[in-house]
């Protein structure tokens, strides 16, 4: 997931920095699971272009979110709406 965040940042995106004194890691521990909060919408074309991008990644373009089913790490953009996560279009 670090590779995906790095690619997004190189493409012009930014992530919410951690509070002073907590280091510069883009991932925060949220209820025990690492989470990166992007300040700009996720560019899913960039995320897909990451070499060797894991097959475990679930790309939820309708919800501005990338989730790794292997390590439970999430990257969310400002348009992320938790109340609509993983719903089918017919739901």
Phi and psi in degrees as a GROMACS rama.xvg file:
@    title "Ramachandran Plot"
@    xaxis  label "Phi"
@    yaxis  label "Psi"
@TYPE xy
-60.4628  -36.9275  UNK-2
-62.4199  -37.8865  UNK-3
-67.4452  -46.1812  UNK-4
-61.3788  -44.1746  UNK-5
-59.3038  -43.0735  UNK-6
-64.8386  -41.1728  UNK-7
-63.3744  -41.6227  UNK-8
-66.3254  -42.8088  UNK-9
-61.0573  -29.0812  UNK-10
-84.9836  1.51427  UNK-11
110.133  -1.61903  UNK-12
-80.1366  168.431  UNK-13
-140.198  156.152  UNK-14
-117.29  157.558  UNK-15
-69.7782  121.608  UNK-16
-70.7122  154.777  UNK-17
-74.9955  159  UNK-18
-60.4473  153.675  UNK-19
-53.327  138.361  UNK-20
90.9532  -4.49747  UNK-21
-107.313  11.1967  UNK-22
84.7377  -179.039  UNK-23
-113.3  14.5131  UNK-24
-62.434  131.398  UNK-25
-70.4469  -16.0069  UNK-26
-98.1672  129.469  UNK-27
-100.234  151.76  UNK-28
-87.363  117.859  UNK-29
-119.808  108.907  UNK-30
53.8989  34.2401  UNK-31
92.7349  -16.0961  UNK-32
-105.335  136.445  UNK-33
-65.2  139.483  UNK-34
-144.475  132.255  UNK-35
-113.749  125.023  UNK-36
-100.604  109.45  UNK-37
-80.1734  143.944  UNK-38
-90.4139  -10.7926  UNK-39
-124.004  152.515  UNK-40
-56.4304  145.648  UNK-41
-69.7787  131.119  UNK-42
-90.9769  99.481  UNK-43
-69.4665  -24.7623  UNK-44
-64.7881  -40.0565  UNK-45
-65.5808  -44.8818  UNK-46
-59.5081  -40.2285  UNK-47
-70.2904  -24.1144  UNK-48
-83.8419  -4.54642  UNK-49
-65.6303  121.853  UNK-50
-58.2832  133.758  UNK-51
68.6392  20.0165  UNK-52
-55.5694  125.861  UNK-53
-59.3482  142.359  UNK-54
-70.6599  -14.7445  UNK-55
-75.5337  -8.8964  UNK-56
-77.0643  132.28  UNK-57
-105.272  120.218  UNK-58
-100.492  112.877  UNK-59
-107.945  83.3669  UNK-60
-65.3797  -32.585  UNK-61
-68.662  -19.1082  UNK-62
-119.723  11.2786  UNK-63
53.0686  53.3547  UNK-64
-148.712  143.491  UNK-65
-122.888  132.818  UNK-66
-132.122  136.025  UNK-67
-99.0008  117.83  UNK-68
-74.0264  -12.5294  UNK-69
-85.3857  -50.1887  UNK-70
-110.419  1.37571  UNK-71
65.0057  26.3341  UNK-72
-87.4986  142.807  UNK-73
-128.117  146.295  UNK-74
-122.982  124.339  UNK-75
-125.711  147.421  UNK-76
-99.2111  178.646  UNK-77
-67.3012  -18.5845  UNK-78
-91.0362  6.43745  UNK-79
-66.053  132.736  UNK-80
-126.748  100.668  UNK-81
-55.7625  -30.5727  UNK-82
-68.6242  -13.6454  UNK-83
-113.598  13.483  UNK-84
-61.0911  132.971  UNK-85
57.8819  27.4394  UNK-86
-86.0801  143.061  UNK-87
-74.9763  156.998  UNK-88
-57.3327  -24.8735  UNK-89
-86.0913  -6.69313  UNK-90
